[in-house]
Amino acid sequence: MSLTEARFHDLVDATQQALEDIFDESGEDLDQENSAGVLTVKFENGSQLIFSRQEPLRQLWLAARSGGFHFDYDEESGHWMCDKTEEQLGEMLARLVQEQAGVELDFDEI
């Protein structure tokens, strides 16, 4: 069963807010910008993570230094899952933030 448009937007909004909160509370020197549903996180070393919603596909997309990743929401687990690796968004983010910025953050709630 695919997500309704309203449910999809609610999920992405909640996910982006949770991400903003984690980055805000991290104490790291980073910049965040959320504009037109695109969340950009810029780290001190110049690397970025960009989260965007792909409404027609009902996916959350993540652009990182190592590539682009597409996530589908899994109602059963309550997590965004990568459509290629089946890795949870939070697990992937912990790894990518460590690789890109050398920072350990906890994304368990994502």
C-alpha positions, 0 to 999 in steps of 0.5 A: 500500500503506498502512502497518501500524499498527506501522510508522505508530507507529514512523515517527511516533515517530521523526519526533517524536523527530527534531523534539524533537532539532532543537528541543532543539539549536537553542538557541532559547528554546522549550518542548516537551511530548510527551504521549499522542503529541502533540508541542507546541512553544511559541515565545518569542513565544507561537506554537505548532506541534502535531504529532499522529498520526491513527491511523485515517488513518495521517497525521501532522497539524500545527497551525500559526498558518497552518492545519492540515496533514495528511501521508501517509508516502511510502515511495518518498521516505522523507518525510512529504508534505502531502496538499494541497500535496505539500510535504515536512514538513521543507520546510514546517517550515523555512518555518513556523518562520521565519514564526511565530517568526522562527527559521531551523532545518534540518529536512533530516533529517525 
